[in-house]
Amino acid sequence: MGLSYPLFLVNFKSYRGTAGEDALPFLETIERVSRETGTRFAVAPQLPDLRWLADRTDLPLVAQTALPRERAGMGDVSLESVADAGVAGAFLSHPERTVGLEALRPAIDRCRELDLESIVWVPDRETARAALALEPDCLLFERPADIASTEGMVRTDPERIERFVETVLAADSGTGKRPHVFVGGGVRTGEDVARVFACGVDATGAASAAVEADDRETWLRAVADAVPGSLE
């Protein structure tokens, strides 16, 4: 299944008003804006809602977390279960849920077997170089301090994003198999979205800015104007 790029992901996390029946109107708004603007959006709902929302939308859904069944314990969510629910991908690590690189290897391999997009968080270029050997589908470059902030890298240090993209591109070596680059943290406006894509990334997204917008549809349309490309 996987994901198509360029992409903007709306992450519901655990925000009030994004769970159960409350999630559907927001999802429908995102889907309508995607359809009317030709912009690729994806959504990361709260985990209990994955299956029933997947039955009600054509938007790709992403699991906020998951791990291989053989490593899952009580309260964990398995990659197998989210794949069966119909999602397109899964965050295997995140600034709010860190996982060592070696522990990620079997998860990335299992995602490949299940046709799930594997998204792996890295905090810097050094970690990215190590993660590239695991061949994830997507690298999430995000500073923990930028989450829900108004001073993300896209505003304070866009050159750092450009250097990160250059590092990933350099690892390609002409094979065309390099992972996609997703930059998050502190993306709050359409202008931020335009700036981050101008740095050469493949995807970006937001959680608090999207959920807390006074007019979510207006906010989404501003984002759509800034995402390059269109649906095929």
N, CA, C and O of each residue as an XYZ file, in Angstrom:
928
protein
N       0.848     -1.193      0.000
C       0.000      0.000      0.000
C       0.882      1.241      0.000
O       0.909      1.969     -0.993
N       1.606      1.503      1.089
C       2.544      2.605      1.153
C       1.895      3.973      1.070
O       0.673      4.111      1.134
N       2.752      4.987      0.925
C       2.334      6.380      0.843
C       2.873      6.985     -0.440
O       3.873      6.517     -0.984
N       2.208      8.028     -0.925
C       2.664      8.754     -2.097
C       3.121     10.143     -1.668
O       2.581     10.730     -0.731
N       4.112     10.648     -2.363
C       4.717     11.923     -2.004
C       4.666     12.878     -3.193
O       4.561     12.443     -4.340
N       4.741     14.207     -2.912
C       4.854     14.927     -1.632
C       3.576     14.786     -0.806
O       2.482     14.593     -1.336
N       3.758     14.891      0.505
C       2.694     14.506      1.425
C       2.644     15.449      2.620
O       3.671     15.931      3.098
N       1.420     15.702      3.093
C       1.234     16.403      4.370
C       0.424     15.496      5.284
O      -0.659     15.038      4.916
N       0.958     15.236      6.488
C       0.299     14.339      7.435
C      -0.290     15.125      8.601
O       0.398     15.922      9.239
N      -1.559     14.892      8.867
C      -2.223     15.458     10.036
C      -2.256     14.391     11.121
O      -2.840     13.323     10.937
N      -1.626     14.686     12.247
C      -1.517     13.721     13.335
C      -2.488     14.105     14.449
O      -2.383     15.187     15.026
N      -3.435     13.212     14.749
C      -4.399     13.492     15.807
C      -3.799     13.312     17.191
O      -4.324     13.848     18.167
N      -2.696     12.557     17.289
C      -2.100     12.217     18.586
C      -3.219     11.799     19.553
O      -4.009     10.913     19.230
N      -3.291     12.426     20.730
C      -4.366     12.081     21.674
C      -5.160     13.328     22.041
O      -5.672     13.440     23.156
N      -5.261     14.260     21.106
C      -5.941     15.517     21.376
C      -7.441     15.311     21.595
O      -8.073     14.469     20.958
N      -7.981     16.099     22.505
C      -9.414     16.091     22.758
C     -10.158     16.434     21.458
O      -9.747     17.319     20.707
N     -11.240     15.728     21.216
C     -12.043     16.003     20.034
C     -11.565     15.317     18.771
O     -12.041     15.629     17.680
N     -10.616     14.374     18.904
C     -10.142     13.645     17.717
C     -10.297     12.137     17.878
O      -9.692     11.376     17.123
N     -11.087     11.695     18.839
C     -11.256     10.263     19.088
C     -12.705      9.853     18.842
O     -13.629     10.649     19.016
N     -12.887      8.600     18.435
C     -14.224      8.056     18.247
C     -15.015      8.839     17.212
O     -14.476      9.250     16.184
N     -16.295      9.043     17.490
C     -17.167      9.746     16.541
C     -16.697     11.174     16.290
O     -16.973     11.736     15.230
N     -15.989     11.771     17.252
C     -15.487     13.136     17.072
C     -14.430     13.213     15.976
O     -14.202     14.281     15.410
N     -13.785     12.088     15.674
C     -12.716     12.094     14.673
C     -13.249     12.200     13.250
O     -12.575     12.740     12.373
N     -14.446     11.690     13.017
C     -14.953     11.576     11.654
C     -15.156     12.919     10.961
O     -14.742     13.049      9.809
N     -15.770     13.928     11.588
C     -15.936     15.211     10.882
C     -14.603     15.825     10.457
O     -14.493     16.377      9.362
N     -13.593     15.729     11.323
C     -12.275     16.266     10.981
C     -11.688     15.497      9.801
O     -11.168     16.096      8.860
N     -11.773     14.186      9.855
C     -11.275     13.360      8.764
C     -11.986     13.701      7.454
O     -11.348     13.791      6.405
N     -13.286     13.887      7.512
C     -14.049     14.218      6.305
C     -13.645     15.576      5.745
O     -13.617     15.767      4.529
N     -13.332     16.518      6.631
C     -12.869     17.822      6.173
C     -11.535     17.700      5.454
O     -11.342     18.289      4.391
N     -10.614     16.937      6.031
C      -9.311     16.724      5.398
C      -9.490     16.056      4.034
O      -8.848     16.442      3.058
N     -10.362     15.059      3.976
C     -10.594     14.357      2.715
C     -11.186     15.294      1.661
O     -10.797     15.237      0.495
N     -12.112     16.147      2.059
C     -12.724     17.076      1.112
C     -11.687     18.061      0.578
O     -11.646     18.322     -0.625
N     -10.849     18.609      1.457
C      -9.819     19.539      1.014
C      -8.834     18.835      0.095
O      -8.404     19.408     -0.906
N      -8.475     17.610      0.417
C      -7.568     16.836     -0.428
C      -8.159     16.643     -1.819
O      -7.483     16.836     -2.830
N      -9.422     16.261     -1.850
C     -10.093     15.993     -3.131
C     -10.233     17.268     -3.958
O      -9.994     17.251     -5.166
N     -10.615     18.359     -3.325
C     -10.887     19.587     -4.062
C      -9.623     20.334     -4.495
O      -9.657     21.106     -5.453
N      -8.517     20.109     -3.798
C      -7.279     20.811     -4.126
C      -6.265     19.912     -4.830
O      -5.270     20.404     -5.362
N      -6.504     18.608     -4.839
C      -5.537     17.700     -5.437
C      -4.268     17.551     -4.632
O      -3.209     17.261     -5.188
N      -4.363     17.747     -3.315
C      -3.203     17.676     -2.427
C      -3.173     16.339     -1.706
O      -4.208     15.829     -1.276
N      -1.988     15.780     -1.581
C      -1.846     14.517     -0.861
C      -1.810     14.777      0.642
O      -0.859     15.358      1.163
N      -2.848     14.344      1.316
C      -2.901     14.370      2.772
C      -2.913     12.932      3.280
O      -3.407     12.032      2.600
N      -2.371     12.722      4.472
C      -2.520     11.475      5.208
C      -2.887     11.843      6.638
O      -2.691     12.982      7.062
N      -3.415     10.884      7.376
C      -3.872     11.134      8.740
C      -3.362     10.031      9.657
O      -3.368      8.853      9.297
N      -2.918     10.430     10.852
C      -2.540      9.480     11.898
C      -3.568      9.587     13.020
O      -3.406     10.404     13.926
N      -4.629      8.770     12.974
C      -5.678      8.856     14.001
C      -5.210      8.235     15.311
O      -4.127      7.657     15.401
N      -6.062      8.375     16.323
C      -5.808      7.635     17.547
C      -5.961      6.138     17.242
O      -6.816      5.737     16.453
N      -5.135      5.343     17.867
C      -5.014      3.937     17.477
C      -6.323      3.137     17.510
O      -6.557      2.348     16.595
N      -7.185      3.304     18.519
C      -8.411      2.500     18.521
C      -9.337      2.790     17.334
O     -10.235      2.001     17.038
N      -9.118      3.920     16.658
C     -10.007      4.315     15.559
C      -9.509      3.876     14.191
O     -10.187      4.114     13.192
N      -8.348      3.244     14.116
C      -7.751      2.958     12.815
C      -8.686      2.158     11.906
O      -8.924      2.545     10.762
N      -9.209      1.057     12.407
C      -9.965      0.159     11.521
C     -11.243      0.799     11.022
O     -11.523      0.752      9.824
N     -12.032      1.398     11.911
C     -13.324      1.900     11.449
C     -13.160      3.151     10.594
O     -13.975      3.396      9.705
N     -12.113      3.954     10.848
C     -11.874      5.102      9.987
C     -11.341      4.677      8.625
O     -11.650      5.305      7.612
N     -10.554      3.630      8.596
C     -10.053      3.130      7.310
C     -11.197      2.695      6.413
O     -11.085      2.774      5.189
N     -12.292      2.237      6.998
C     -13.465      1.824      6.223
C     -14.274      3.013      5.727
O     -15.179      2.847      4.909
N     -13.956      4.220      6.216
C     -14.773      5.394      5.895
C     -14.032      6.479      5.137
O     -14.568      7.568      4.930
N     -12.807      6.195      4.721
C     -12.051      7.222      4.005
C     -11.152      6.588      2.961
O     -10.747      5.432      3.085
N     -10.846      7.359      1.934
C      -9.857      6.955      0.942
C      -8.487      7.549      1.254
O      -7.508      7.251      0.571
N      -8.419      8.390      2.287
C      -7.130      8.938      2.682
C      -6.248      7.843      3.265
O      -6.754      6.964      3.963
N      -4.947      7.870      3.000
C      -4.056      6.922      3.660
C      -3.951      7.231      5.152
O      -3.810      8.388      5.549
N      -4.020      6.192      5.964
C      -3.884      6.337      7.412
C      -2.539      5.784      7.858
O      -2.006      4.848      7.262
N      -2.005      6.377      8.910
C      -0.712      5.979      9.453
C      -0.876      5.677     10.934
O      -1.473      6.465     11.668
N      -0.354      4.548     11.374
C      -0.400      4.199     12.796
C       0.633      5.020     13.559
O       1.780      5.152     13.130
N       0.211      5.572     14.699
C       1.116      6.411     15.482
C       2.252      5.606     16.102
O       3.307      6.158     16.413
N       2.045      4.322     16.281
C       3.088      3.428     16.779
C       2.677      1.994     16.508
O       1.487      1.690     16.417
N       3.653      1.114     16.380
C       3.391     -0.318     16.233
C       4.736     -1.037     16.244
O       5.772     -0.429     15.976
N       4.718     -2.322     16.552
C       5.927     -3.127     16.552
C       5.582     -4.557     16.163
O       4.417     -4.946     16.242
N       6.564     -5.347     15.746
C       6.268     -6.706     15.309
C       5.584     -7.514     16.409
O       5.857     -7.331     17.595
N       4.696     -8.406     15.995
C       3.899     -9.166     16.965
C       4.772     -9.910     17.965
O       4.443     -9.967     19.149
N       5.881    -10.481     17.503
C       6.698    -11.278     18.422
C       7.373    -10.430     19.486
O       7.868    -10.965     20.478
N       7.401     -9.114     19.298
C       7.988     -8.225     20.289
C       6.930     -7.476     21.093
O       7.258     -6.704     21.994
N       5.663     -7.704     20.766
C       4.575     -6.975     21.417
C       4.156     -7.658     22.712
O       4.095     -8.885     22.788
N       3.872     -6.860     23.713
C       3.354     -7.354     24.980
C       2.002     -6.740     25.269
O       1.399     -6.114     24.398
N       1.530     -6.914     26.471
C       0.226     -6.385     26.840
C       0.185     -4.866     26.657
O       1.055     -4.145     27.145
N      -0.824     -4.403     25.957
C      -0.984     -2.972     25.715
C      -0.280     -2.454     24.488
O      -0.491     -1.307     24.095
N       0.562     -3.278     23.866
C       1.239     -2.869     22.645
C       0.339     -3.094     21.435
O      -0.630     -3.851     21.497
N       0.671     -2.432     20.350
C      -0.062     -2.585     19.091
C       0.879     -3.219     18.079
O       1.995     -2.736     17.885
N       0.450     -4.280     17.440
C       1.320     -4.996     16.516
C       1.206     -4.440     15.099
O       0.164     -3.923     14.697
N       2.301     -4.561     14.358
C       2.283     -4.186     12.947
C       1.275     -5.016     12.176
O       0.615     -4.527     11.260
N       1.168     -6.269     12.556
C       0.232     -7.139     11.865
C      -1.205     -6.654     12.016
O      -1.991     -6.716     11.071
N      -1.545     -6.166     13.218
C      -2.920     -5.723     13.441
C      -3.217     -4.425     12.696
O      -4.325     -4.252     12.189
N      -2.255     -3.515     12.620
C      -2.531     -2.268     11.903
C      -2.550     -2.509     10.399
O      -3.296     -1.851      9.674
N      -1.738     -3.441      9.930
C      -1.797     -3.779      8.502
C      -3.148     -4.372      8.161
O      -3.728     -4.050      7.124
N      -3.653     -5.236      9.027
C      -4.968     -5.842      8.804
C      -6.080     -4.794      8.864
O      -7.123     -4.957      8.231
N      -5.858     -3.722      9.624
C      -6.852     -2.652      9.721
C      -6.921     -1.810      8.462
O      -7.892     -1.084      8.251
N      -5.886     -1.902      7.614
C      -5.922     -1.184      6.353
C      -5.126      0.104      6.310
O      -5.406      0.977      5.488
N      -4.130      0.238      7.190
C      -3.339      1.458      7.177
C      -2.239      1.369      6.123
O      -1.923      0.295      5.611
N      -1.662      2.542      5.816
C      -0.633      2.607      4.783
C       0.776      2.552      5.350
O       1.712      2.163      4.653
N       0.933      2.939      6.610
C       2.263      2.980      7.191
C       2.207      3.098      8.696
O       1.133      3.150      9.294
N       3.396      3.141      9.304
C       3.459      3.205     10.763
C       4.719      3.934     11.201
O       5.791      3.756     10.622
N       4.570      4.765     12.241
C       5.735      5.330     12.915
C       6.343      4.226     13.774
O       5.693      3.705     14.680
N       7.572      3.879     13.487
C       8.268      2.874     14.295
C       9.019      3.511     15.452
O       9.353      2.842     16.430
N       9.278      4.791     15.338
C       9.875      5.561     16.431
C       9.489      7.014     16.229
O       9.056      7.420     15.150
N       9.659      7.793     17.301
C       9.197      9.180     17.298
C       9.871      9.856     18.481
O      10.250      9.167     19.428
N      10.039     11.183     18.468
C      10.644     11.837     19.630
C       9.923     11.541     20.936
O      10.537     11.584     22.002
N       8.619     11.240     20.870
C       7.869     10.929     22.078
C       7.799      9.428     22.352
O       7.197      8.996     23.336
N       8.420      8.636     21.472
C       8.453      7.179     21.655
C       9.730      6.669     20.995
O       9.703      6.149     19.879
N      10.839      6.825     21.696
C      12.140      6.505     21.115
C      12.405      5.000     21.140
O      11.997      4.291     22.060
N      13.094      4.541     20.110
C      13.460      3.131     19.963
C      14.883      3.086     19.411
O      15.211      3.821     18.480
N      15.724      2.228     19.980
C      17.085      2.085     19.484
C      17.119      1.557     18.064
O      16.228      0.816     17.649
N      18.159      1.942     17.310
C      18.210      1.559     15.901
C      18.218      0.041     15.709
O      17.550     -0.467     14.809
N      18.947     -0.670     16.523
C      19.001     -2.120     16.330
C      17.645     -2.766     16.564
O      17.287     -3.737     15.898
N      16.891     -2.220     17.515
C      15.549     -2.752     17.763
C      14.610     -2.454     16.596
O      13.579     -3.108     16.434
N      14.975     -1.464     15.790
C      14.130     -1.104     14.657
C      14.315     -2.030     13.460
O      13.433     -2.123     12.607
N      15.430     -2.699     13.392
C      15.707     -3.538     12.220
C      14.589     -4.547     11.940
O      14.085     -4.579     10.818
N      14.177     -5.375     12.915
C      13.109     -6.335     12.629
C      11.773     -5.664     12.311
O      10.968     -6.208     11.555
N      11.539     -4.489     12.885
C      10.286     -3.779     12.605
C      10.256     -3.289     11.160
O       9.230     -3.397     10.487
N      11.375     -2.752     10.682
C      11.458     -2.300      9.291
C      11.295     -3.475      8.340
O      10.592     -3.382      7.334
N      11.947     -4.573      8.665
C      11.824     -5.770      7.823
C      10.382     -6.265      7.788
O       9.882     -6.667      6.737
N       9.720     -6.233      8.933
C       8.326     -6.707      8.975
C       7.404     -5.774      8.210
O       6.470     -6.231      7.551
N       7.651     -4.478      8.288
C       6.860     -3.534      7.496
C       6.982     -3.857      6.009
O       5.995     -3.819      5.274
N       8.177     -4.169      5.584
C       8.386     -4.502      4.172
C       7.560     -5.722      3.785
O       6.961     -5.759      2.710
N       7.530     -6.711      4.659
C       6.742     -7.925      4.373
C       5.247     -7.640      4.338
O       4.506     -8.272      3.585
N       4.808     -6.689      5.153
C       3.379     -6.364      5.256
C       2.957     -5.257      4.300
O       1.787     -4.874      4.280
N       3.892     -4.738      3.507
C       3.620     -3.639      2.578
C       3.154     -2.391      3.320
O       2.221     -1.710      2.895
N       3.824     -2.104      4.440
C       3.576     -0.901      5.223
C       4.756      0.048      5.071
O       5.906     -0.389      5.042
N       4.478      1.337      4.976
C       5.535      2.333      4.951
C       6.147      2.435      6.351
O       5.437      2.673      7.328
N       7.453      2.256      6.439
C       8.133      2.349      7.734
C       8.695      3.750      7.913
O       9.461      4.230      7.079
N       8.310      4.409      9.009
C       8.742      5.775      9.303
C       9.591      5.739     10.575
O       9.125      5.315     11.633
N      10.822      6.183     10.458
C      11.794      6.095     11.552
C      12.296      7.484     11.895
O      12.713      8.238     11.015
N      12.254      7.822     13.177
C      12.715      9.129     13.633
C      14.224      9.150     13.828
O      14.810      8.213     14.368
N      14.840     10.238     13.378
C      16.264     10.483     13.653
C      16.408     11.940     14.090
O      15.779     12.821     13.504
N      17.229     12.209     15.114
C      17.374     13.579     15.615
C      18.455     14.383     14.921
O      18.507     15.604     15.072
N      19.340     13.708     14.144
C      20.465     14.415     13.549
C      21.010     13.618     12.366
O      20.565     12.504     12.092
N      21.979     14.212     11.673
C      22.529     13.572     10.471
C      23.340     12.333     10.807
O      23.353     11.372     10.038
N      24.022     12.346     11.955
C      24.815     11.177     12.341
C      23.919      9.957     12.527
O      24.231      8.871     12.037
N      22.812     10.135     13.231
C      21.871      9.032     13.423
C      21.248      8.635     12.095
O      20.998      7.454     11.855
N      20.996      9.604     11.237
C      20.426      9.296      9.925
C      21.344      8.388      9.126
O      20.884      7.446      8.481
N      22.634      8.665      9.167
C      23.582      7.824      8.420
C      23.524      6.374      8.901
O      23.613      5.445      8.098
N      23.375      6.185     10.211
C      23.272      4.828     10.747
C      21.940      4.198     10.365
O      21.877      3.010     10.050
N      20.878      4.995     10.392
C      19.550      4.472     10.070
C      19.431      4.086      8.606
O      18.659      3.188      8.270
N      20.174      4.743      7.729
C      20.096      4.438      6.305
C      20.446      2.985      6.011
O      19.932      2.394      5.061
N      21.323      2.415      6.829
C      21.710      1.018      6.614
C      20.547      0.060      6.844
O      20.573     -1.069      6.354
N      19.529      0.494      7.582
C      18.367     -0.345      7.861
C      17.330     -0.266      6.748
O      16.379     -1.047      6.726
N      17.510      0.671      5.829
C      16.635      0.863      4.669
C      15.164      1.105      5.038
O      14.278      0.409      4.542
N      14.907      2.083      5.899
C      13.510      2.458      6.157
C      12.934      3.161      4.932
O      13.677      3.620      4.065
N      11.626      3.242      4.868
C      10.989      3.941      3.751
C      11.041      5.445      3.922
O      11.090      6.184      2.939
N      11.030      5.905      5.170
C      10.952      7.344      5.429
C      11.697      7.674      6.711
O      11.569      6.969      7.712
N      12.479      8.752      6.678
C      13.158      9.256      7.867
C      12.449     10.509      8.347
O      12.288     11.467      7.591
N      12.024     10.500      9.604
C      11.429     11.674     10.233
C      12.526     12.433     10.957
O      13.101     11.936     11.925
N      12.814     13.642     10.483
C      13.820     14.501     11.098
C      13.094     15.546     11.924
O      12.393     16.402     11.384
N      13.269     15.472     13.243
C      12.506     16.349     14.123
C      13.248     16.520     15.435
O      13.763     15.551     15.993
N      13.303     17.733     15.922
C      13.887     17.991     17.239
C      12.782     17.917     18.283
O      11.739     18.548     18.112
N      12.984     17.159     19.364
C      11.939     17.052     20.391
C      11.446     18.401     20.886
O      10.253     18.568     21.138
N      12.344     19.360     21.028
C      11.946     20.669     21.554
C      11.034     21.427     20.593
O      10.365     22.377     20.998
N      11.001     21.021     19.334
C      10.183     21.726     18.345
C       8.720     21.307     18.375
O       7.867     22.000     17.820
N       8.422     20.187     19.014
C       7.055     19.683     19.010
C       6.119     20.685     19.670
O       6.347     21.117     20.800
N       5.051     21.051     18.940
C       4.030     22.005     19.412
C       4.607     23.390     19.706
O       3.987     24.182     20.417
N       5.785     23.684     19.166
C       6.404     24.982     19.425
C       6.079     25.957     18.298
O       5.485     25.584     17.287
N       6.474     27.193     18.488
C       6.341     28.196     17.438
C       7.693     28.543     16.840
O       7.802     29.471     16.039
N       8.727     27.798     17.228
C      10.082     28.096     16.773
C      10.752     26.838     16.246
O      11.856     26.497     16.672
N      10.096     26.147     15.324
C      10.673     24.949     14.737
C      11.837     25.266     13.808
O      12.094     26.427     13.487
N      12.530     24.226     13.384
C      13.680     24.390     12.504
C      13.334     25.151     11.236
O      14.141     25.928     10.725
N      12.126     24.921     10.733
C      11.736     25.569      9.486
C      11.785     27.088      9.612
O      11.952     27.784      8.610
N      11.644     27.606     10.816
C      11.714     29.053     11.044
C      13.087     29.509     11.511
O      13.577     30.558     11.093
N      13.705     28.717     12.379
C      14.943     29.169     13.016
C      16.204     28.683     12.319
O      17.245     29.333     12.419
N      16.138     27.552     11.613
C      17.352     26.985     11.029
C      17.031     26.140      9.796
O      17.309     24.941      9.789
N      16.447     26.748      8.745
C      16.127     25.965      7.549
C      17.363     25.363      6.892
O      17.272     24.331      6.227
N      18.515     25.998      7.073
C      19.749     25.450      6.501
C      20.055     24.068      7.072
O      20.642     23.222      6.397
N      19.651     23.852      8.318
C      19.875     22.536      8.926
C      19.038     21.478      8.206
O      19.490     20.348      8.019
N      17.839     21.838      7.808
C      17.004     20.912      7.048
C      17.648     20.621      5.698
O      17.687     19.472      5.259
N      18.152     21.662      5.042
C      18.787     21.473      3.742
C      19.999     20.549      3.854
O      20.213     19.702      2.986
N      20.789     20.705      4.911
C      21.955     19.841      5.103
C      21.524     18.405      5.342
O      22.176     17.468      4.879
N      20.416     18.231      6.070
C      19.916     16.881      6.315
C      19.496     16.228      4.997
O      19.834     15.074      4.734
N      18.766     16.966      4.180
C      18.341     16.434      2.882
C      19.560     16.062      2.037
O      19.568     15.014      1.391
N      20.580     16.904      2.039
C      21.795     16.616      1.279
C      22.458     15.330      1.760
O      22.982     14.561      0.955
N      22.435     15.095      3.076
C      23.018     13.875      3.633
C      22.290     12.641      3.118
O      22.922     11.654      2.742
N      20.971     12.697      3.101
C      20.187     11.555      2.622
C      20.385     11.368      1.125
O      20.522     10.235      0.663
N      20.402     12.443      0.365
C      20.604     12.335     -1.078
C      21.978     11.765     -1.404
O      22.123     10.994     -2.352
N      22.984     12.143     -0.623
C      24.333     11.654     -0.858
C      24.434     10.154     -0.644
O      25.278      9.491     -1.246
N      23.573      9.619      0.212
C      23.587      8.182      0.494
C      22.940      7.378     -0.618
O      23.058      6.153     -0.646
N      22.255      8.054     -1.537
C      21.561      7.393     -2.634
C      22.540      6.690     -3.563
O      22.295      5.556     -3.975
N      23.632      7.341     -3.893
C      24.659      6.799     -4.790
C      24.091      6.370     -6.133
O      24.597      5.437     -6.756
N      23.053      7.044     -6.575
C      22.504      6.745     -7.887
C      21.583      5.554     -7.949
O      21.133      5.184     -9.033
N      21.285      4.936     -6.814
C      20.440      3.735     -6.833
C      18.964      4.078     -6.890
O      18.151      3.256     -7.315
N      18.602      5.307     -6.459
C      17.196      5.689     -6.422
C      16.432      5.064     -5.279
O      15.201      5.101     -5.271
N      17.132      4.486     -4.305
C      16.471      3.768     -3.220
C      16.562      4.500     -1.880
O      16.329      3.908     -0.827
N      16.893      5.758     -1.926
C      17.025      6.465     -0.660
C      15.642      6.659     -0.026
O      14.641      6.729     -0.739
N      15.582      6.746      1.312
C      14.290      6.957      1.969
C      13.758      8.359      1.722
O      14.517      9.279      1.417
N      12.470      8.510      1.855
C      11.870      9.829      1.808
C      12.237     10.589      3.084
O      12.509      9.989      4.124
N      12.240     11.915      2.984
C      12.563     12.769      4.126
C      11.305     13.488      4.586
O      10.651     14.193      3.817
N      10.984     13.293      5.855
C       9.823     13.907      6.498
C      10.368     14.819      7.596
O      11.088     14.358      8.481
N      10.035     16.095      7.545
C      10.465     17.027      8.591
C       9.238     17.519      9.344
O       8.283     18.005      8.737
N       9.263     17.393     10.652
C       8.156     17.825     11.483
C       8.643     18.711     12.614
O       9.831     19.017     12.722
N       7.700     19.117     13.453
C       8.040     19.913     14.624
C       7.964     21.398     14.350
O       8.818     21.945     13.652
N       6.951     22.059     14.891
C       6.859     23.501     14.760
C       6.337     23.993     13.432
O       6.469     25.178     13.127
N       5.745     23.120     12.627
C       5.125     23.541     11.367
C       3.708     23.995     11.687
O       2.871     23.192     12.098
N       3.441     25.286     11.499
C       2.186     25.834     11.997
C       1.345     26.554     10.949
O       0.141     26.724     11.141
N       1.945     26.973      9.863
C       1.221     27.776      8.882
C       1.518     27.296      7.468
O       2.429     26.500      7.237
N       0.722     27.804      6.528
C       1.007     27.512      5.136
C       2.380     27.997      4.728
O       3.062     27.347      3.935
N       2.793     29.136      5.265
C       4.131     29.663      4.974
C       5.213     28.709      5.463
O       6.218     28.507      4.781
N       5.014     28.123      6.636
C       5.974     27.135      7.144
C       6.046     25.936      6.207
O       7.131     25.426      5.925
N       4.898     25.492      5.728
C       4.857     24.335      4.826
C       5.623     24.640      3.545
O       6.399     23.808      3.076
N       5.414     25.820      2.979
C       6.134     26.204      1.766
C       7.640     26.234      2.013
O       8.420     25.777      1.178
N       8.049     26.776      3.167
C       9.473     26.870      3.486
C      10.107     25.485      3.609
O      11.207     25.253      3.108
N       9.417     24.578      4.271
C      10.024     23.268      4.502
C      10.130     22.471      3.200
O      11.113     21.759      2.993
N       9.136     22.581      2.327
C       9.252     21.891      1.040
C      10.337     22.529      0.175
O      10.983     21.843     -0.618
N      10.538     23.825      0.322
C      11.598     24.498     -0.423
C      12.981     23.986     -0.020
O      13.945     24.142     -0.769
N      13.076     23.378      1.158
C      14.344     22.804      1.624
C      14.628     21.445      0.979
O      15.703     20.879      1.179
N      13.678     20.923      0.214
C      13.907     19.677     -0.500
C      13.305     18.440      0.132
O      13.620     17.328     -0.292
N      12.444     18.594      1.137
C      11.861     17.431      1.809
C      10.755     16.818      0.949
O      10.291     17.419     -0.020
N      10.351     15.618      1.329
C       9.275     14.912      0.638
C       7.951     15.007      1.378
O       6.887     14.834      0.783
N       8.016     15.283      2.679
C       6.791     15.296      3.484
C       6.982     16.160      4.715
O       8.098     16.360      5.193
N       5.877     16.662      5.209
C       5.853     17.360      6.482
C       4.476     17.146      7.091
O       3.633     16.469      6.502
N       4.246     17.715      8.254
C       2.958     17.502      8.891
C       2.823     18.340     10.142
O       3.725     19.091     10.513
N       1.681     18.196     10.781
C       1.412     18.965     11.994
C       0.394     18.216     12.836
O      -0.358     17.379     12.336
N       0.386     18.529     14.107
C      -0.595     17.965     15.042
C      -1.328     19.115     15.720
O      -2.477     19.402     15.385
N      -0.673     19.775     16.670
C      -1.358     20.815     17.451
C      -1.877     21.944     16.573
O      -2.988     22.428     16.789
N      -1.090     22.375     15.582
C      -1.530     23.493     14.739
C      -2.793     23.154     13.976
O      -3.653     24.011     13.775
N      -2.908     21.897     13.547
C      -4.087     21.469     12.796
C      -5.298     21.325     13.705
O      -6.380     21.824     13.397
N      -5.110     20.645     14.815
C      -6.220     20.352     15.720
C      -6.751     21.631     16.368
O      -7.959     21.777     16.558
N      -5.862     22.545     16.704
C      -6.247     23.735     17.457
C      -6.608     24.932     16.575
O      -6.924     26.002     17.097
N      -6.568     24.774     15.268
C      -6.896     25.887     14.369
C      -8.335     26.359     14.615
O      -9.238     25.544     14.802
N      -8.535     27.662     14.612
C      -9.877     28.210     14.817
C     -10.829     27.752     13.722
O     -11.995     27.457     13.987
N     -10.334     27.692     12.497
C     -11.112     27.206     11.357
C     -10.255     26.161     10.654
O      -9.376     26.498      9.860
N     -10.516     24.896     10.950
C      -9.657     23.831     10.439
C      -9.639     23.774      8.915
O      -8.589     23.540      8.318
N     -10.782     23.985      8.285
C     -10.809     23.895      6.828
C      -9.976     25.007      6.196
O      -9.224     24.759      5.253
N     -10.104     26.210      6.701
C      -9.300     27.318      6.171
C      -7.822     27.029      6.356
O      -7.016     27.288      5.463
N      -7.467     26.494      7.511
C      -6.067     26.148      7.790
C      -5.584     25.084      6.805
O      -4.494     25.210      6.248
N      -6.371     24.057      6.588
C      -5.991     22.978      5.672
C      -5.823     23.483      4.249
O      -4.926     23.038      3.533
N      -6.674     24.403      3.837
C      -6.568     24.935      2.476
C      -5.298     25.778      2.315
O      -4.694     25.789      1.243
N      -4.896     26.478      3.367
C      -3.633     27.214      3.314
C      -2.459     26.246      3.185
O      -1.502     26.518      2.461
N      -2.536     25.131      3.882
C      -1.510     24.093      3.766
C      -1.505     23.517      2.353
O      -0.445     23.356      1.748
N      -2.685     23.208      1.831
C      -2.795     22.617      0.498
C      -2.160     23.514     -0.561
O      -1.533     23.024     -1.500
N      -2.322     24.813     -0.410
C      -1.721     25.749     -1.368
C      -0.209     25.675     -1.369
O       0.439     26.039     -2.350
N       0.358     25.197     -0.256
C       1.826     25.203     -0.107
C       2.466     23.864     -0.411
O       3.689     23.795     -0.533
N       1.691     22.794     -0.539
C       2.242     21.471     -0.836
C       2.446     21.354     -2.341
O       1.498     21.553     -3.100
N       3.654     21.037     -2.792
C       3.878     20.929     -4.242
C       3.233     19.686     -4.830
O       2.985     18.704     -4.130
N       2.965     19.744     -6.133
C       2.438     18.570     -6.815
C       0.963     18.393     -6.589
O       0.333     19.174     -5.876
N       0.414     17.370     -7.194
C      -1.006     17.075     -7.073
C      -1.232     15.598     -7.210
O      -0.350     14.857     -7.644
N      -2.416     15.171     -6.840
C      -2.755     13.761     -6.952
C      -2.796     13.352     -8.404
O      -3.261     14.103     -9.261
N      -2.300     12.141     -8.678
C      -2.324     11.621    -10.047
C      -3.697     11.030    -10.354
O      -3.923     10.538    -11.460
